[in-house]
Amino acid sequence: MKDSTPVAVASRSFSRHPVLRAELLARYANVTFNDTGRSLAGPDLIDFLRGKAKAITALERLDQTVFAALPELKVVSKYGVGLDMIDMEAMARHGVLLGWTGGVNKRSVAELVMAFAIFLFHRVSEATREVQGGIWRQLVGKQLSARTIGIVGCGHIGKEVAVLGRAFGCRVLAHDILDFPEFYAEHQVTPVGLEDLLRQSDLVTLHVPLDDSTRNMLSAERLALMKPGAFLINTARGNLVDEAALKARLMDGRLAGAAFDVFATEPPEDRELLTLPNFIATPHIGGSTEDAILAMGRAAIAGLEAAAPVQKILKMIKKGRV
């Protein structure tokens, strides 16, 4: 017998996926999907979630106002892995349980990182723009193989990038607030401090969550530590990097190039940055493969039943267990 608990799916991606819809409807009889095609926020999000005991959300912002307006909401299950869109303290105060599974999109994001890396080193984006503009010349790039990759944040995705980087014969450095000695030893990864990583790496890639400790972690001062001619990739969260300082360093050539899948404001508004020849921008597609979407969606469905108190989830994350 199907569960009659009222469930809302705020995520547009989940809502338009026929397999995920069918699998959720096979378990729950009373499901409302976001078929508006719009991202829901504020009063619209509250109206959509009103009367629902459980919800699946993605990039929707859940704050004190939302939780206070929805005392009937008991479970929120996350479609995706980022938790920065949820006010965890407010969630805990209102006794709402969290369904969350780490690492479900790790291979998808890691593959995008390696694609970015190859495009940057081989100047693929620049060459494509020139050909489209009627210019035919052979730009000289570099091989990714045997370069030094610096991974900032060695969680699920960072570890996956490390494995792929080693497959290219790269020297891999990692910086994380946690220590992973067994993983580092097995995959020949060298743990270093953040500033040393920035100074030594030919390519820096970010894989940390967004919180007070990581916001603007690559400030103008830290960007200045990067090697001349180095590349920067960000597939994590936009507010990790001072985008204005990054643009300045790309424009004057102190950084050879950068590739961002995430931005402080989405969609991004700085057209000057977006149109730089040595900058690659994609619209937050790191987890947007069919494989990752199914994995994230099925984890979100399971999370409706396996949800736990926020404090328990956060303790597991901090201990590096998930």
N, C-alpha and C positions, 0 to 999 in steps of 0.2 A: 504494500500500500504506500502511495506517495505521501510525503510529509506535507501537511497543510499550512505550515508556517509561512507567513507572507514574506517574500524575498524581493528586493529591488536590485537591479543591475544597472549601476550608473555609468559604467564604462561603455563607451560607444564601440570600441574594438570588440569587446566580448559580445555585446548585444547584436552586432551584425554578423557574427560567426555562426554559421548553421550547425556545425558539429557541437560547439560549446552550448548553444541554445538547447539543442536536443538532449544533450547529456544532463544539463541542469533540470530541464523539464521532466526528465525521466525520474528525478528524485523528488522534485518539489512541484506541487499542484498549483500554487499561487505565486507566480513570478511576474514581475513587471520589468520590462526591458526599456532601456533608453533608445528609442527608435526615432528620436527627434533629429539626430545628426548633429546636435549641439553639445558642447561641453557645458555641463551643469555646474553652477556656482551660486553661493549665497542663497537668497530666497528661493530661487528655482530648484536648487539642490534639496533644500529643506522640504519643499512641496513634493518633490519626487520621492523622497524617502519617508515622508509622513505615513504612519500606520504600518510600517514595515518593521519586523523584528530582526531581520538579517539583511545585510547589504554586501554587494561586491563593488568595490571602487578601484580606480586606477590613479589618475592624476587629479581627481577631484579633491579640493581642499576641505578637510574636516577639522573645524576649530571649535572653540568653546561655544560660539553662537549656535553652530549646527547641533552639537551634542545636547546643549541645554534645551533646544527646541524639539528634540526627539527623544523623550524619556522612554518610549516604547522600543527604541533601537537597542538591541542586546549584543549583536555580533556584527563586526565589520571584517570581511575577508578581502585581502589585498590581491588584486590582479597585477602582478609585477612585484618587484623587490624593494623599490624605494619607499621609505617611510617618512620622508621629509614633508609630505603633503598632509600628514596627520599630526595634530597637536596631541602628543602622547600623554602629557599630563592631564589634559582635559578629558581624554578618553578614559584614563584610569579613574579620575574623579567621578565620572558618571557610570563607572562599572561596566563599560562596554568591552567585550572580549575581542581579541585580535586573532584573525586567521592569517598566517604568514609563513611562507616557505622560502628560504634563501637559495640562491644559485640556480633557479629554474631556467633562467635565460643566459647562463654564463657562456655557453659555447657560441650562441648567436652574437653576443656583444664582442666576445674575444675575436671572432672571425672578422667582424667589422673593423676592429682595431688593426688587425693584420692587413686588411685591405687598404685602410687609410695609410698604414706605414709604407706599403709598396707603392701606392699612388704618390705619396710625398717624396720618397727617395728617388723614384723614377720620373718625377715631375709630370705625371700623367694628366692632371687637371690643367696645368699650364699648356701642355702640348695640345690637348683637346680644344681649348679655347682658341689657340692660334689657328688650328686647322679649320675650325668653324668660321674664323674670321678671314680665311683665305690665305693664311701664311703657312708655307710648307718648309719647315726646317727641323733638323734633328737636335732637340735639346739634350744636353748631356746631364744625366743624373748619376745616382750612386746605387750600388747594391745594398740591400738590407742585410744580407748575410755578413756575419762577423762584426756587425756594429754593436754598440752598447745600448741596451734598452733599460730604462729606469722605470720601474712600476711603483707608483705611489698608491698604496693600499693593496695588500696581498690577500684579500678575501677570496670568495669563489671565483669572481671574474679575473682578478689579478693573478691568481694561480693558473687559470686557464691560459692567460696571455703568456705567462712565464713558460709553460710547456710548449706553446706554439713558437715562442721566440727561440727557445733552445733548439727546436727542430730546424730552424734556419741557421743554426750555428752561432747565434748571438750570445754575447756576454750579457747576463741578466742581473741587474741590481734591484733590490726591493726595499721599500720603506713602509713600515707599519707600526702601529702602537702595540700590536701583539707580536709575539715571537713564534715562528713556525720552524723550529730547527730540523725536524725530520723532513719536512717538505723541501726546505732549502738544501739539505744535504743530498736528498735523492735526485734533485733536478739541477744541482750545481748553481744555485741562486745565492748571491752575496747580499746579506742584509747591511744596509748603510743608513746613516742619517739623511734627512731630507735635503739639506744643503749640499752634502757630498754627492748625493744622487743627481741633483740639478747640475752640478759642476762637471760630472763625469759622463753624463748620458748623451748619446747622439739623438736619442728619441725618448721623450718623457710621456708616459701615458697615465691618466688619472683614474683611480678605481676606489674612491672613498665615498661614504655617505655624506650628505650635507647636514651639518649641525653647527653649533657655535664654535666648535674647535676646528672645523675645516672651512668655514665660510671665508672666502678671499685668501685661501692658503697660498695661492700663487699670486701674491701681490706684485706691484711694480718692482719692489726690492728683490723679491725672490726670482722673478722672471729675469732680472738682470744677472743672476748667477748662472743662468744656462749658457752652455757653450755657444760661441758664435757658429752659426750654421746648423744649429740643432733644430729638431722638430718637436711640436707639442700636440698631443691628441687628448681630447676630452670627450668621453662617452658616459660620464658619470652624472654630474649635475653642473649647471651653468654658473652658479654663484661661487664656484670654487676658484675662479680665475678673474682677475681684473681685466675685463675685455678691452677697456680703453688703452691700458698699458700694453696689452698684447698687440693691438692694432699698431701702436707706435713702433713696436719692435719688428713687426712684419714689414711695415712701410719703409723703414730705414735699413732693412736687411740684417739686423742683428740676430733675428731668428729666420731660418730658411723657409719655414712654412708651418702651418698648423691645420688641424682638421677637427672640427667640433660637430658633435651630434646633439649637443645640449647647450642651452643658452640661459642667461640670467632672466631674460624675458622671452617667452615663446608665443608666437613667432618673434624672432629677433628684429630689432628696428634699425640697427646701424648698417645702412646700405653700403657705406664706405668700406666697412670691414668685410661684408659679405661678398663684395665684388673685387677684392684684392686677388691678384692672380695666384698668389701663394697661399690662399686660404680655401679650404674645402668645408662646405657646410651641408649637413643633411638634417632632415626634420624629425629628430628623435626616433630614429628607426632601429636602434641597436637591438631591441627585442622584437622587432617586427619581421620575424621569419615565421613561416607557417609552423615550423617545429616548436619555436619558442612560444608562439601564441597558444598552441595547444597545451604545452607544458604549464604555462602560467595560468591558463584558464582552468585546467584540471586541478591544479594546486589550489586555486581560489575556491572551486567547488568543494574540494575536500576540507578547506579551511572553515567552511560554514559549520561543520560538525566538530572539527579538531581545534577550534579556537581556544585560546588560553588568555589569562590575565596579562595585561601589557607588561607588568613588572617581570613576569617570568620570561617573556619573549626577549626583553631587553637584556636580562641577565645572560641568557643563552648567547645572544649576539656578542656581548662584551667578552664572553669567555671564548669566543671563536668556535663555538660548537655548532653553529648553523650558518 
